[in-house]
Amino acid sequence: MQFVPDIPRWRQVAEVIRSRIEDGTYPPRTRVPSVQQIIAEFGIATATAQKVHKGLRTEGLIHTEPGLGSFVTEQSATPSAPDKG
C-alpha cells in the first residue's frame, strides 16, 4: 500500500478495513484481521495497528471479544420510509 504523507497511517489502514467491511469482504459477525495480521499486511508498527482497531471500535464497526479476536459488528439496516397504504 502506498501511504499518503499528510494522513496518519492508522487512518489510511482503517479506511481500507472500513471499505472491506462495507463491500462485504468482511461480513457481519466475521473476524477482521488481528493487530499482528495488520502489521504483516501493511508494514506498520504495533501501536499504529492498535490504533486501527481502536478507531474502528470507536466508529462501532467492530467489537473485540477478549481471547477470541475482533469481529464486524452487526449493523442495523438503514431505516426506510414507512409504507403508506
Secondary structure, DSSP 4 states (H G I P E B T S, - for coil): -PPPTTS-HHHHHHHHHHHHHHTTSS-TTSBPPPHHHHHHHH---HHHHHHHHHHHHHTTSEEEETTTEEEE--PPPPPPPPP--
